[in-house]
Amino acid sequence: MELPPELVDLIIAEFWYSELPSTDRIAFMTACPLINTIWRDVYARITSRDIYVLTVAYLMHIASIIRWKRWNNSAVYGGFSPESTRTITCYVDLTNSKDDAAKDPYSAFCNMPNYLGFRICFPNIEHINLEMKFRIRWYCNSSISRRLFRTRVSIKLGQAMSELSVLSVEWSVAVHCPPDGEKVCLVTAEIFRRLTLDGVTMDMIQHCHTLLASPATNESTYHHGAQHFHNQICIEEKRGDVRSINFHIGRAADRGPRIWSESPLFWTQVCCFNEYCLPEFKHILSEIYAGLKFGRAVSSQVAIERCSWDHVLRQAG
């Protein structure tokens, strides 16, 4: 007996928008479209509207489907239209493992000097979301626990122009705490006293004000068993690219002026990108993330990203 499309829609949406480690999401993406055509079509509609990026290779696969749509023989995304995409999310779950496939694209998004290619390829995109969940060993009143952290950065692209723009970014950090008010205050004070947030969010996006100077630290709220810190900032996009991702995503679109060369090197040169200037672009919560300092000494982009994750994983060990 086949389920009605409405119920299939609810099941797929419930699973798709849940907090899942990459291994579970990949398994779902592999199996769901194979059930039958109803599941396949509903899956394609939901997952193309709100894309979850599990690997950089998957992102390049989506770009190739868009670029070669006239010859697209994808059984799932044969009718995929980039106009339908509203959000792109990169979610990293380190609660049970230090190895999540989404760490790689997460690092790439963190270091992007601009998101021009994404706006050109997905004209109706509203947000790029960077999310992470992990636990940190916590010492309080001589007892040890593993405190759950959730971080989220939402980069608003809906109002951005087709050229380099100033983007609005919302960030939040949730620390799951005991309901006891006195303990919550101790936890809150400890977070900022010992710079526990050094590795919480890495350097998720460019140009952030120092968190310690932010009113968010003084105006946190407690609800649903967690202490929440949040704020909104603006970032100015810079010229450049990371791993030619902007080039490949932007080239996938065949609309608008042809600003994309067939050579990633040409695009990089046009944008005047210099990897030694990377720290200039790498600032979300960066001053609470001491790892930014190594960016001046490490010239390799991959090495910078690896060091960032090493710092996070040491905290979550």
Secondary structure as UniProt FT lines:
FT   HELIX           5..16
FT   HELIX           22..31
FT   HELIX           32..34
FT   HELIX           37..49
FT   STRAND          50..52
FT   HELIX           56..67
FT   HELIX           69..71
FT   TURN            75..79
FT   HELIX           82..84
FT   STRAND          87..93
FT   TURN            101..102
FT   HELIX           103..110
FT   HELIX           116..121
FT   TURN            123..124
FT   STRAND          127..140
FT   TURN            141..142
FT   STRAND          143..156
FT   TURN            158..159
FT   STRAND          166..176
FT   HELIX           181..193
FT   TURN            194..195
FT   HELIX           196..199
FT   HELIX           211..213
FT   HELIX           215..217
FT   STRAND          221..223
FT   TURN            224..225
FT   STRAND          226..236
FT   TURN            243..244
FT   HELIX           245..251
FT   HELIX           264..270
FT   TURN            271..272
FT   HELIX           275..277
FT   HELIX           278..281
FT   TURN            284..285
FT   HELIX           286..288
FT   HELIX           290..296
FT   HELIX           301..315
//
